[in-house]
Amino acid sequence: MILKEIQGVFHKELDLIYGKEETDSFFFLLIEAYYGLTRMQLALQPGYKAGKTDTILEALELLKEEQPIQYILGSTDFYGLSFKVNNHVLIPRPETEELVDWIVSRQKKEKQQQLNILDIGTGSGCIAISLAKSLPNAKVYALDVSKEALKVAKTNAELNDVEVAFVESDILDKELVDAGFKNLKFDVIVSNPPYIREREKKMMRPNVVNNEPHLALFVKDENPLKFYEAITYFALDNLKENGLLFFEINEYLGRNMIRLLKDNGFNNIQLKQDIFKKDRMIKAFV
Ligand SMILES: C[S@@+](CC[C@H](N)C(=O)[O-])C[C@H]1O[C@@H](n2cnc3c(N)ncnc32)[C@H](O)[C@@H]1O
């Protein structure tokens, strides 16, 4: 079958769900992954015949069911690196790249000889691994409660050729998490914990709600800062003097986050917007 014909089928089946442009971007990602052909190369060879078509047609079926393209491809890019993903891990988001970049820029200026970093709720490992890659003087630790997520994160550390110490633990279980990090103090603690309130679900795209792990996404409406509270208390005990706490946050809860950190004695608190001008990350010194 000629690839251009398959592109036509994609538009016929998917334009109503995703629109023309997004459908094209899915199609080009898939032909690059399955046939090693770029958009430009296809334009130059419009009569290109695909030998095997089952995989791309299976991908079309999954896209019709609104499965995320990253899960279909099994990988995604983050901070210039490639990460394996499956439905046990959140798909790394561009706003999280901004958080990583904030930490990298700050730490590069500091020119510390050696530092300890901990990423809480590591998922695919995107934050921990990107930090380990960009800050070779850092010893990076990463924890998650999900065994399956940690499997993915470990594979990603190997693929990206970095060392990260992965720990299975529950940040909400103080005794367990304290036992896991006895006598260890950190220069930087970072977390992108679950922060979407149940009531915000209806504003989300179905492909996220129906496919990405709810363990990674949602918190109860009554206590949306539950993870931030636990991590703030943990950071009070486990950050070195002048250590830094970085969070990705719910865009609607910036003020509450400032209050939480102030009430716990953190200082030099800085709220930062993402490229869409949403309050998206916060940093504070212990
Ligand atoms: C929003 S995701 C962030 C994943 C990744 N760090 C990223 O930025 O793409 C939150 C992560 O927290 C983990 N998590 C949820 N509850 C947890 C708990 N009680 N203790 C530790 N990790 C938890 C989830 O498994 C998930 O991987």
The ligand as a Tripos MOL2 file, in Angstrom:
@<TRIPOS>MOLECULE
LIG
   27    29     1     0     0
SMALL
NO_CHARGES

@<TRIPOS>ATOM
      1 C1          2.5930   13.4930   38.4540 C.3       1 LIG1
      2 S1          3.4590   11.9520   38.4490 S.3       1 LIG1
      3 C2          5.0960   12.5670   38.0990 C.3       1 LIG1
      4 C3          5.9410   11.5950   37.3340 C.3       1 LIG1
      5 C4          7.2780   12.2020   36.8450 C.3       1 LIG1
      6 N1          8.0690   12.6880   37.9620 N.3       1 LIG1
      7 C5          7.0140   13.3320   35.8630 C.2       1 LIG1
      8 O1          7.2480   14.5020   36.2460 O.co2     1 LIG1
      9 O2          6.5830   13.0660   34.7270 O.co2     1 LIG1
     10 C6          3.4670   11.5520   40.1600 C.3       1 LIG1
     11 C7          4.2250   10.2820   40.5480 C.3       1 LIG1
     12 O3          4.0560   10.1020   41.9660 O.3       1 LIG1
     13 C8          3.9340    8.7260   42.2560 C.3       1 LIG1
     14 N2          3.2380    8.5730   43.5390 N.ar      1 LIG1
     15 C9          1.8950    8.5910   43.7830 C.ar      1 LIG1
     16 N3          1.6530    8.3890   45.0910 N.ar      1 LIG1
     17 C10         2.8710    8.2460   45.6860 C.ar      1 LIG1
     18 C11         3.2830    8.0100   47.0290 C.ar      1 LIG1
     19 N4          2.3790    7.8850   48.0060 N.pl3     1 LIG1
     20 N5          4.6010    7.9240   47.2970 N.ar      1 LIG1
     21 C12         5.5310    8.0380   46.3030 C.ar      1 LIG1
     22 N6          5.1930    8.2590   45.0110 N.ar      1 LIG1
     23 C13         3.8880    8.3650   44.6970 C.ar      1 LIG1
     24 C14         3.1620    8.1640   41.0660 C.3       1 LIG1
     25 O4          3.3740    6.7680   40.9530 O.3       1 LIG1
     26 C15         3.7360    9.0040   39.9210 C.3       1 LIG1
     27 O5          4.8070    8.3240   39.3190 O.3       1 LIG1
@<TRIPOS>BOND
     1     1     2 1
     2     2     3 1
     3     2    10 1
     4     3     4 1
     5     4     5 1
     6     5     6 1
     7     5     7 1
     8     7     8 2
     9     7     9 1
    10    10    11 1
    11    11    12 1
    12    11    26 1
    13    12    13 1
    14    13    14 1
    15    13    24 1
    16    14    15 ar
    17    14    23 ar
    18    15    16 ar
    19    16    17 ar
    20    17    18 ar
    21    17    23 ar
    22    18    19 1
    23    18    20 ar
    24    20    21 ar
    25    21    22 ar
    26    22    23 ar
    27    24    25 1
    28    24    26 1
    29    26    27 1
@<TRIPOS>SUBSTRUCTURE
     1 LIG1         1 GROUP 0 **** ****
